[in-house]
């Protein structure tokens, strides 16, 4: 298992600015605002930072489309506070029913540059429905409260993370009291609530999953709204630095976030990411977010969206983890026959909580805060794809902390065999991670302590067609030799996109199947190979992925619009074409910088 998390403070518009005086326009960052193209990708650089234009649209669509699709024809008047690029405002203008979009921002230099650089916002100023207010958002809301209160909007978007950068500059530390006293203040939210129509909703970004303090502050500030929902999304180009972005949707008693599918389909709006299936996923809180906010959702299937109760907010833990520039308290360390095992306690970035972490040979494996995300991604998608069955037999290779086995055994009709090489990892997990190690006391769990590679080789014939699912949770590659004990059909390998929202499965029927990482629903099956697909890997920043097959082919897939990938080159600078590896089976594909590395056992 490998799970790296990094914490950084990066705004959704990625601008490093000195705090401007209140109300003063920031003309530009001079020559530092640039639009460049690299390897077919377009980047928007402003004030020393950058965003991949293609991934940036993920943020735009997540903030605009769920609310617009829910209100349908009733979304006529829109107010957008922040978002200097204009991306969010431009998404609302795609609807023919929208009559006015009022956009409040004071970074006119960034506005102008974005219109030239970002295809999705070019031409936005030519739409007569757009009204731009070059003001500080606080000035806009309070300069004439009596008049503003009677102006009814159907959707209000407060991009708090963007506003903080625009109005205070990212040179200031993100852990600022201004978020609570200014953007989440009761007086500000009271004004915004009065500006909503009876059906209207407020969409508000609150922080990141790694900043629970401010998520809870925003949650409490919205308690006066009758209906509230969570909103979470993560563009892959920044998710590794900031974590998952968390927001809220709030409205009155008539507000709903149920998608108006017939209206949405008639609109025919072109999207890169947002889909009908994604609508529910964006508004369904993850297990970690539920813990942070002290919420629960029913375990029973339901067609309605999970909604936050308006009851008194519970006192919940603000536990989180950050892993860079931190001091760790060593709880236990041991050099076993296979690796160095360390268990540590770390303070959160806010300094208000602790988390326990597990390291193997100096590499972070999991924490007691975010481990559920990792384990559930490995189990639930595949169990959902297998469908109902009177009994499922599961093989887990590695996973000595017990987390994967514990999640798998939540399914009542599962028998599980686990092979783990290092018994000391199991013992430390039982001591320090009891939540993850619960499987070791389950009667349906059988544990074999030994080398997983050797066990597979020794039992390949005996266990032929025994298991319905094999999960490899290992720091090594126990099946790199090609030894197989799975049934003659099914899935050989899995890869999870860095933002955890998409899972790619390499199938034995020559297809690559894509699953929604939250709903576990199959999105599509792609065909390119002439034989079984043996390997799959995601590129970390650009979202494309590669597959290798028993036919010797390497396929490169680019999932999203406005993207391009050129030919792949070998070390000899010759393009690799299908059939260039006769007789080879590609058992592994890996992205390393911009070079695709492939390996196959000799003679295969």
C-alpha positions as CSV (number, residue, x, y, z in Angstrom):
1,X,0.0,0.0,0.0
2,X,1.2,3.5,-0.8
3,X,-0.7,6.5,0.3
4,X,0.9,9.9,0.2
5,X,-0.9,13.0,1.3
6,X,0.5,16.5,1.1
7,X,-1.0,19.7,2.5
8,X,-0.6,23.0,0.9
9,X,-2.5,26.3,0.9
10,X,-3.5,27.0,-2.6
11,X,-6.5,29.0,-3.7
12,X,-8.8,27.9,-6.5
13,X,-7.5,30.8,-8.6
14,X,-3.8,30.3,-7.6
15,X,-2.7,33.9,-7.2
16,X,0.0,35.1,-4.9
17,X,-0.7,38.7,-4.2
18,X,0.1,41.3,-1.6
19,X,-3.1,42.2,0.2
20,X,-4.6,45.2,-1.7
21,X,-6.3,48.1,0.1
22,X,-10.0,47.5,0.6
23,X,-11.9,48.4,-2.6
24,X,-8.7,49.0,-4.7
25,X,-8.6,47.3,-8.0
26,X,-5.7,45.0,-8.7
27,X,-4.9,45.8,-12.3
28,X,-2.7,42.8,-13.1
29,X,0.5,41.0,-12.1
30,X,2.3,42.6,-15.0
31,X,4.3,40.3,-17.3
32,X,3.7,37.4,-14.9
33,X,0.2,36.7,-16.3
34,X,0.8,34.3,-19.1
35,X,-0.9,31.6,-21.1
36,X,1.4,28.8,-22.3
37,X,1.0,25.5,-24.2
38,X,3.1,22.5,-23.1
39,X,2.8,19.1,-24.7
40,X,-0.7,19.9,-25.9
41,X,-1.8,21.2,-22.5
42,X,-2.7,24.8,-21.8
43,X,-1.6,26.5,-18.6
44,X,-2.7,29.8,-17.1
45,X,0.1,31.4,-15.1
46,X,-0.5,34.4,-12.8
47,X,1.8,35.9,-10.2
48,X,4.1,33.0,-10.0
49,X,1.5,30.2,-9.8
50,X,-0.4,28.2,-12.5
51,X,-3.4,26.2,-13.2
52,X,-3.9,23.6,-15.9
53,X,-6.8,25.1,-17.9
54,X,-8.4,21.7,-18.7
55,X,-8.5,20.7,-15.0
56,X,-9.6,24.1,-13.9
57,X,-12.9,23.6,-15.6
58,X,-13.6,20.8,-13.0
59,X,-13.9,23.5,-10.4
60,X,-16.1,25.7,-12.6
61,X,-18.6,22.9,-13.3
62,X,-18.7,21.6,-9.7
63,X,-19.7,25.1,-8.4
64,X,-22.2,25.9,-11.1
65,X,-23.9,22.9,-12.6
66,X,-25.3,21.0,-9.6
67,X,-27.3,24.0,-8.5
68,X,-28.3,25.0,-12.0
69,X,-29.4,21.5,-12.9
70,X,-31.5,21.3,-9.7
71,X,-33.3,24.6,-10.2
72,X,-33.7,24.1,-13.9
73,X,-35.9,26.8,-15.5
74,X,-36.2,28.6,-12.2
75,X,-32.5,29.5,-12.2
76,X,-32.9,32.9,-13.9
77,X,-30.9,35.4,-11.8
78,X,-27.4,34.5,-10.6
79,X,-24.9,36.2,-8.3
80,X,-21.3,35.1,-8.3
81,X,-18.9,36.5,-5.6
82,X,-15.3,35.8,-6.5
83,X,-13.8,33.6,-9.2
84,X,-11.6,36.2,-11.0
85,X,-11.2,33.9,-14.1
86,X,-14.9,34.1,-14.9
87,X,-15.1,30.3,-15.2
88,X,-18.0,29.9,-12.8
89,X,-19.9,32.9,-14.2
90,X,-19.4,31.5,-17.8
91,X,-21.0,28.2,-16.8
92,X,-24.3,29.8,-15.8
93,X,-24.4,31.6,-19.2
94,X,-24.7,28.2,-20.9
95,X,-28.4,28.0,-19.9
96,X,-30.9,29.7,-22.2
97,X,-33.2,30.3,-19.2
98,X,-30.7,32.4,-17.3
99,X,-31.6,36.1,-17.6
100,X,-28.8,37.7,-15.7
101,X,-25.5,36.8,-14.1
102,X,-24.0,39.4,-11.8
103,X,-20.3,38.8,-11.2
104,X,-18.4,40.6,-8.4
105,X,-14.6,40.5,-8.5
106,X,-11.9,43.1,-8.2
107,X,-9.0,41.4,-10.2
108,X,-9.6,42.9,-13.6
109,X,-6.1,42.0,-14.9
110,X,-6.8,38.4,-14.3
111,X,-10.2,38.6,-15.9
112,X,-8.7,40.0,-19.1
113,X,-6.0,37.4,-19.2
114,X,-8.3,34.5,-18.5
115,X,-10.6,35.5,-21.4
116,X,-7.6,35.2,-23.8
117,X,-6.3,32.0,-22.2
118,X,-9.2,29.9,-21.1
119,X,-11.4,28.6,-24.0
120,X,-14.4,28.1,-21.8
121,X,-14.6,31.8,-20.7
122,X,-13.6,33.4,-24.0
123,X,-16.3,35.7,-25.3
124,X,-18.0,36.0,-21.9
125,X,-18.0,39.8,-22.0
126,X,-19.9,39.7,-25.2
127,X,-23.0,38.2,-23.5
128,X,-25.4,41.0,-22.7
129,X,-26.7,39.0,-19.7
130,X,-23.4,39.4,-17.8
131,X,-23.0,42.3,-15.4
132,X,-19.6,42.8,-13.9
133,X,-19.1,44.7,-10.6
134,X,-15.5,45.6,-10.0
135,X,-15.9,45.8,-6.2
136,X,-14.7,44.1,-3.0
137,X,-17.5,41.6,-2.2
138,X,-18.0,43.1,1.3
139,X,-18.5,46.5,-0.2
140,X,-21.0,45.1,-2.7
141,X,-23.1,43.4,0.0
142,X,-23.1,46.3,2.5
143,X,-22.8,49.5,0.5
144,X,-26.6,49.7,0.4
145,X,-28.1,46.8,2.4
146,X,-31.6,48.0,2.1
147,X,-31.5,47.8,-1.7
148,X,-29.5,44.6,-1.8
149,X,-31.9,42.8,0.5
150,X,-34.8,43.1,-2.0
151,X,-32.7,41.9,-5.0
152,X,-33.7,38.2,-5.3
153,X,-31.3,35.7,-6.8
154,X,-32.0,32.1,-7.6
155,X,-28.4,31.0,-7.2
156,X,-25.7,32.8,-5.2
157,X,-22.1,31.4,-5.4
158,X,-19.6,32.6,-2.8
159,X,-16.3,31.1,-3.9
160,X,-14.7,31.8,-0.5
161,X,-11.3,30.4,-1.4
162,X,-11.1,32.6,-4.4
163,X,-12.4,35.7,-2.5
164,X,-9.8,35.2,0.2
165,X,-7.0,35.4,-2.5
166,X,-8.6,38.3,-4.4
167,X,-9.3,40.5,-1.4
168,X,-6.5,39.6,1.0
169,X,-3.8,38.0,-1.1
170,X,-2.3,34.6,-0.7
171,X,0.7,36.0,1.0
172,X,-1.3,35.9,4.2
173,X,-1.6,32.5,5.9
174,X,-4.8,30.6,5.1
175,X,-5.5,30.0,8.7
176,X,-6.9,33.5,9.1
177,X,-9.6,34.6,11.4
178,X,-11.0,36.7,8.5
179,X,-12.6,33.6,7.1
180,X,-14.7,33.3,10.3
181,X,-15.3,37.0,11.0
182,X,-15.8,38.1,7.4
183,X,-16.8,35.4,5.0
184,X,-18.7,33.1,7.4
185,X,-20.0,35.9,9.7
186,X,-23.7,35.7,10.7
187,X,-24.3,39.2,9.4
188,X,-22.9,38.4,5.9
189,X,-24.9,35.1,5.7
190,X,-28.0,36.9,6.8
191,X,-27.7,39.4,3.9
192,X,-27.0,36.5,1.5
193,X,-30.0,34.6,2.8
194,X,-32.3,37.6,2.3
195,X,-31.1,37.9,-1.3
196,X,-32.2,34.4,-2.2
197,X,-35.6,33.7,-3.8
198,X,-37.9,31.2,-2.2
199,X,-36.4,28.4,-4.3
200,X,-32.9,29.8,-4.3
201,X,-29.7,28.2,-3.0
202,X,-26.4,29.5,-1.8
203,X,-23.3,27.6,-3.0
204,X,-20.4,28.3,-0.7
205,X,-16.8,26.9,-0.6
206,X,-15.5,26.5,2.9
207,X,-12.1,25.0,2.8
208,X,-10.4,21.7,2.3
209,X,-10.9,18.3,3.9
210,X,-7.6,18.9,5.6
211,X,-8.9,22.1,7.2
212,X,-11.7,20.8,9.4
213,X,-11.8,23.8,11.6
214,X,-13.2,26.1,8.9
215,X,-15.5,23.4,7.6
216,X,-17.2,23.3,11.0
217,X,-17.3,27.1,11.3
218,X,-19.1,27.3,7.9
219,X,-21.4,24.4,8.9
220,X,-22.4,26.2,12.0
221,X,-22.8,29.6,10.2
222,X,-25.3,28.0,7.8
223,X,-27.5,26.6,10.6
224,X,-30.2,29.2,10.0
225,X,-30.9,27.7,6.5
226,X,-33.7,25.2,6.4
227,X,-32.0,22.8,3.9
228,X,-28.3,22.2,3.6
229,X,-26.1,19.8,1.6
230,X,-22.4,19.1,1.4
231,X,-20.4,19.6,-1.8
232,X,-17.0,18.1,-2.4
233,X,-14.7,18.0,-5.4
234,X,-11.0,17.8,-6.3
235,X,-9.3,18.8,-9.5
236,X,-6.4,16.3,-10.0
237,X,-3.9,19.0,-10.8
238,X,-4.1,20.5,-7.3
239,X,-5.7,17.8,-5.2
240,X,-2.3,16.5,-4.1
241,X,-1.4,19.9,-2.7
242,X,-4.7,21.2,-1.2
243,X,-6.8,18.0,-0.7
244,X,-10.4,17.7,-1.5
245,X,-12.3,21.0,-1.8
246,X,-15.4,21.2,0.5
247,X,-18.4,23.4,0.2
248,X,-22.0,23.6,1.1
249,X,-25.3,24.2,-0.6
250,X,-28.0,25.9,1.5
251,X,-31.5,27.1,0.9
252,X,-35.0,27.7,2.3
253,X,-37.8,25.3,2.8
254,X,-38.6,25.1,-0.9
255,X,-35.0,24.5,-2.0
256,X,-34.1,21.2,-3.5
257,X,-31.0,19.8,-5.1
258,X,-32.7,16.9,-6.9
259,X,-31.6,17.1,-10.5
260,X,-34.2,18.2,-13.0
261,X,-33.1,15.6,-15.6
262,X,-35.6,16.5,-18.3
263,X,-34.6,20.1,-18.2
264,X,-30.9,19.4,-18.2
265,X,-31.2,17.1,-21.2
266,X,-33.2,19.6,-23.2
267,X,-30.6,22.3,-22.5
268,X,-27.9,20.2,-24.2
269,X,-25.1,21.9,-22.3
270,X,-21.6,20.7,-23.2
271,X,-19.6,19.6,-20.2
272,X,-16.1,18.2,-19.6
273,X,-16.8,16.5,-16.3
274,X,-20.3,17.0,-14.9
275,X,-22.8,14.3,-15.7
276,X,-26.1,13.1,-14.2
277,X,-24.3,10.4,-12.3
278,X,-21.7,12.9,-11.0
279,X,-24.5,15.2,-9.7
280,X,-25.2,12.8,-6.8
281,X,-21.6,12.0,-6.2
282,X,-20.7,15.7,-5.7
283,X,-23.4,16.1,-3.1
284,X,-22.8,12.8,-1.2
285,X,-20.3,13.3,1.7
286,X,-17.4,11.0,2.1
287,X,-16.9,9.0,5.3
288,X,-14.1,11.3,6.3
289,X,-16.2,14.4,5.8
290,X,-19.0,12.8,7.8
291,X,-16.6,12.3,10.7
292,X,-15.3,15.9,10.5
293,X,-18.9,17.3,10.5
294,X,-20.4,14.8,12.9
295,X,-23.0,13.7,10.4
296,X,-24.5,10.3,9.6
297,X,-26.2,9.1,6.5
298,X,-28.6,6.1,6.3
299,X,-27.0,2.8,5.2
300,X,-30.2,1.9,3.4
301,X,-30.5,2.6,-0.3
302,X,-32.3,5.9,-1.1
303,X,-33.1,7.9,-4.2
304,X,-32.9,11.2,-2.2
305,X,-29.7,13.1,-1.7
306,X,-28.1,13.0,1.8
307,X,-29.2,16.2,3.6
308,X,-27.7,17.8,6.7
309,X,-30.2,18.0,9.6
310,X,-31.0,21.4,10.9
311,X,-30.7,20.2,14.5
312,X,-28.2,21.4,17.0
313,X,-24.7,20.8,15.8
314,X,-22.8,18.1,17.7
315,X,-19.4,18.6,19.3
316,X,-17.1,16.7,16.9
317,X,-13.4,16.1,16.6
318,X,-11.4,18.4,14.5
319,X,-8.9,15.6,13.8
320,X,-6.9,15.9,10.6
321,X,-3.4,15.1,9.4
322,X,-0.7,17.0,7.5
323,X,2.5,15.4,6.6
324,X,5.0,18.0,5.5
325,X,7.0,20.3,7.8
326,X,5.7,18.5,10.9
327,X,7.2,17.1,14.0
328,X,6.2,13.4,14.6
329,X,6.3,11.8,18.0
330,X,7.6,8.3,17.6
331,X,5.3,5.8,19.4
332,X,7.1,2.6,18.3
333,X,9.7,1.6,15.8
334,X,11.1,-1.8,14.9
335,X,13.3,-3.3,12.2
336,X,11.7,-6.6,11.2
337,X,13.1,-9.2,8.9
338,X,11.5,-7.4,5.9
339,X,11.3,-3.6,6.7
340,X,11.4,-0.8,9.2
341,X,8.0,-0.3,10.8
342,X,7.3,3.0,12.5
343,X,4.1,4.3,14.2
344,X,4.0,8.0,15.0
345,X,1.7,10.6,16.4
346,X,1.5,13.9,14.5
347,X,-0.2,17.3,15.2
348,X,-2.6,18.6,12.6
349,X,-1.6,21.8,10.8
350,X,-4.1,23.7,12.9
351,X,-2.5,22.4,16.0
352,X,-5.8,21.4,17.5
353,X,-5.8,17.6,17.0
354,X,-3.6,14.5,16.7
355,X,-3.5,11.6,14.3
356,X,-1.6,8.3,14.3
357,X,0.4,7.3,11.3
358,X,2.1,4.1,10.0
359,X,5.3,4.3,8.0
360,X,7.1,1.4,6.3
361,X,10.7,2.0,5.3
362,X,10.1,5.7,5.8
363,X,7.1,5.8,3.5
364,X,3.7,6.9,4.8
365,X,1.2,4.1,4.5
366,X,-2.0,5.3,6.3
367,X,-3.4,7.3,9.1
368,X,-6.2,6.8,11.5
369,X,-8.0,9.8,9.9
370,X,-7.8,9.1,6.1
371,X,-7.3,5.3,6.0
372,X,-11.0,4.7,5.3
373,X,-10.7,6.6,2.0
374,X,-7.9,4.3,0.8
375,X,-9.4,1.0,2.0
376,X,-12.9,1.7,0.7
377,X,-11.6,2.7,-2.8
378,X,-10.0,-0.7,-3.1
379,X,-13.0,-2.7,-2.0
380,X,-16.4,-1.1,-2.7
381,X,-16.0,-0.5,-6.4
382,X,-15.1,-4.1,-7.1
383,X,-17.7,-5.6,-4.9
384,X,-20.4,-3.4,-6.6
385,X,-19.1,-4.5,-10.0
386,X,-19.4,-8.2,-9.0
387,X,-23.1,-7.8,-8.2
388,X,-25.2,-9.9,-5.8
389,X,-24.1,-13.4,-5.0
390,X,-24.9,-16.0,-2.3
391,X,-21.2,-16.1,-1.4
392,X,-18.0,-14.2,-2.5
393,X,-14.5,-15.5,-1.8
394,X,-11.9,-12.8,-1.6
395,X,-8.1,-13.1,-1.6
396,X,-6.1,-10.2,-0.1
397,X,-2.4,-10.1,-0.7
398,X,-0.6,-7.8,1.7
399,X,-2.7,-5.2,3.7
400,X,-1.1,-6.1,7.0
401,X,-2.9,-3.2,8.7
402,X,-6.2,-5.1,8.2
403,X,-8.1,-2.2,6.7
404,X,-9.0,-3.8,3.3
405,X,-10.0,-7.0,4.9
406,X,-12.2,-5.2,7.5
407,X,-14.0,-3.3,4.8
408,X,-14.5,-6.4,2.7
409,X,-16.0,-8.3,5.6
410,X,-18.7,-5.7,6.0
411,X,-20.4,-7.7,3.3
412,X,-22.1,-10.5,5.1
413,X,-21.7,-13.2,2.4
414,X,-17.9,-12.9,2.1
415,X,-15.2,-15.4,3.1
416,X,-11.7,-13.9,3.0
417,X,-8.2,-15.3,2.9
418,X,-5.3,-12.9,3.5
419,X,-1.6,-13.5,2.9
420,X,0.7,-11.0,4.7
421,X,4.5,-11.4,5.0
422,X,5.2,-9.3,8.1
423,X,3.5,-10.4,11.3
424,X,4.8,-7.4,13.2
425,X,2.7,-5.1,11.0
426,X,-0.4,-7.0,12.0
427,X,0.5,-6.8,15.7
428,X,1.2,-3.1,15.6
429,X,-2.1,-2.5,13.7
430,X,-4.0,-4.3,16.4
431,X,-2.4,-2.1,19.0
432,X,-2.5,1.3,17.3
433,X,-5.3,1.0,14.6
434,X,-8.1,-1.2,16.2
435,X,-10.6,0.3,13.8
436,X,-8.7,-1.0,10.8
437,X,-7.6,-4.3,12.3
438,X,-11.1,-5.6,13.3
439,X,-11.0,-8.2,10.5
440,X,-8.4,-10.3,12.4
441,X,-11.0,-11.3,15.0
442,X,-13.7,-12.1,12.4
443,X,-14.4,-15.9,12.1
444,X,-14.7,-15.5,8.3
445,X,-11.1,-14.3,8.1
446,X,-8.3,-16.7,7.5
447,X,-4.7,-15.4,7.8
448,X,-1.6,-16.8,6.3
449,X,1.7,-15.3,7.4
450,X,4.1,-15.6,4.5
451,X,5.4,-14.4,1.2
452,X,2.4,-13.6,-1.1
453,X,4.4,-14.3,-4.3
454,X,5.5,-17.7,-3.1
455,X,2.0,-18.5,-1.8
456,X,0.5,-17.7,-5.2
457,X,3.1,-19.8,-7.0
458,X,2.7,-22.7,-4.6
459,X,-1.2,-22.7,-4.7
460,X,-1.8,-21.7,-8.3
461,X,-3.1,-25.1,-9.4
462,X,-4.8,-26.0,-6.1
463,X,-6.7,-22.6,-6.0
464,X,-7.6,-22.4,-9.7
465,X,-11.0,-20.7,-10.1
466,X,-11.4,-20.3,-6.4
467,X,-11.6,-16.6,-5.8
468,X,-14.1,-14.0,-7.1
469,X,-11.9,-11.1,-6.2
470,X,-8.2,-10.6,-5.5
471,X,-7.1,-7.3,-3.9
472,X,-3.4,-6.5,-3.9
473,X,-2.5,-4.1,-1.1
474,X,1.3,-4.3,-1.2
475,X,4.3,-2.1,-1.4
476,X,5.7,-4.6,-3.9
477,X,4.1,-6.3,-6.9
478,X,3.3,-9.9,-5.9
479,X,1.7,-10.9,-9.2
480,X,4.4,-9.3,-11.4
481,X,5.4,-12.8,-12.5
482,X,2.1,-13.4,-14.1
483,X,1.0,-16.2,-11.7
484,X,-2.8,-16.2,-11.5
485,X,-5.3,-17.9,-9.3
486,X,-8.3,-15.9,-10.4
487,X,-11.1,-17.4,-12.5
488,X,-10.7,-17.3,-16.2
489,X,-12.6,-14.1,-16.5
490,X,-12.8,-10.9,-14.5
491,X,-10.4,-8.1,-13.6
492,X,-6.7,-8.3,-13.5
493,X,-5.6,-4.8,-12.3
494,X,-7.0,-1.6,-10.9
495,X,-5.8,2.0,-10.9
496,X,-7.4,4.9,-8.9
497,X,-7.1,8.4,-10.2
498,X,-5.3,10.7,-7.7
499,X,-8.5,12.6,-6.8
500,X,-10.2,9.2,-6.0
501,X,-13.1,10.0,-8.2
502,X,-12.4,7.5,-11.0
503,X,-11.3,3.9,-11.0
504,X,-10.0,2.1,-14.1
505,X,-10.2,-1.7,-14.3
506,X,-8.1,-3.9,-16.6
507,X,-10.4,-6.7,-17.7
508,X,-9.8,-10.1,-19.2
509,X,-12.3,-9.6,-22.0
510,X,-10.0,-7.0,-23.7
511,X,-11.9,-4.0,-22.2
512,X,-11.0,-1.3,-19.8
513,X,-13.9,-0.5,-17.5
514,X,-14.3,2.9,-15.7
515,X,-16.1,3.3,-12.4
516,X,-17.3,6.3,-10.4
517,X,-15.1,6.2,-7.3
518,X,-17.9,7.3,-5.0
519,X,-21.0,5.7,-6.4
520,X,-19.2,2.5,-7.7
521,X,-21.3,2.8,-10.9
522,X,-19.8,1.6,-14.1
523,X,-19.4,4.6,-16.5
524,X,-18.1,3.0,-19.6
525,X,-16.1,0.1,-21.1
526,X,-13.4,1.0,-23.6
527,X,-12.0,-1.3,-26.2
528,X,-8.6,-1.1,-27.8
529,X,-6.7,-4.3,-27.0
530,X,-6.9,-7.6,-28.9
531,X,-6.3,-9.7,-25.8
532,X,-6.6,-9.5,-22.0
533,X,-5.8,-6.1,-20.5
534,X,-3.1,-6.9,-17.9
535,X,-2.1,-3.5,-16.4
536,X,-3.4,0.1,-16.0
537,X,-1.9,3.3,-14.5
538,X,-3.0,6.9,-14.2
539,X,-0.8,9.9,-15.0
540,X,-0.8,12.0,-11.8
541,X,-1.4,15.5,-13.0
542,X,-3.1,15.3,-16.5
543,X,-5.7,12.6,-15.9
544,X,-4.8,10.4,-18.8
545,X,-4.1,6.7,-18.2
546,X,-2.2,3.9,-19.9
547,X,-3.1,0.2,-20.3
548,X,-0.9,-2.7,-21.3
549,X,-2.2,-6.0,-22.6
550,X,-1.4,-9.6,-23.4
551,X,-1.3,-8.5,-27.1
552,X,1.8,-6.5,-26.5
553,X,0.0,-3.2,-27.0
554,X,0.3,-0.1,-24.9
555,X,-2.8,2.2,-25.1
556,X,-2.9,5.8,-24.0
557,X,-6.3,7.1,-23.0
558,X,-7.2,10.8,-22.5
559,X,-10.6,11.1,-20.8
560,X,-11.5,14.7,-21.0
561,X,-12.1,17.4,-23.6
562,X,-9.6,20.1,-24.5
563,X,-6.8,17.7,-24.2
564,X,-4.2,16.1,-26.4
565,X,-1.5,13.5,-26.0
566,X,1.2,13.0,-28.6
567,X,3.0,9.7,-29.6
568,X,5.0,7.8,-27.0
569,X,8.7,7.4,-27.7
570,X,11.1,4.7,-26.6
571,X,14.6,5.4,-25.4
572,X,15.8,5.3,-28.9
573,X,13.3,8.2,-29.8
574,X,11.4,5.9,-32.1
575,X,7.6,6.0,-31.8
576,X,6.0,2.8,-30.4
577,X,3.2,1.5,-32.5
578,X,0.8,-1.4,-31.9
579,X,2.6,-4.6,-32.9
580,X,6.1,-3.3,-32.3
581,X,6.5,-5.8,-29.4
582,X,5.6,-9.1,-31.1
583,X,5.1,-11.9,-28.6
584,X,5.4,-9.6,-25.6
585,X,2.9,-9.2,-22.8
586,X,2.8,-5.9,-21.1
587,X,2.4,-6.7,-17.4
588,X,3.1,-3.2,-16.1
589,X,2.7,0.4,-17.2
590,X,4.1,3.3,-15.2
591,X,4.1,7.1,-15.8
592,X,7.5,8.6,-14.9
593,X,7.6,12.3,-15.6
594,X,6.8,12.3,-19.3
595,X,8.1,8.9,-20.2
596,X,6.0,5.7,-20.2
597,X,8.0,2.9,-18.7
598,X,7.0,-0.6,-19.5
599,X,8.3,-4.0,-18.4
600,X,7.5,-7.6,-19.3
601,X,9.0,-10.8,-18.0
602,X,11.6,-12.2,-20.3
603,X,10.2,-14.5,-22.9
604,X,6.7,-13.2,-22.6
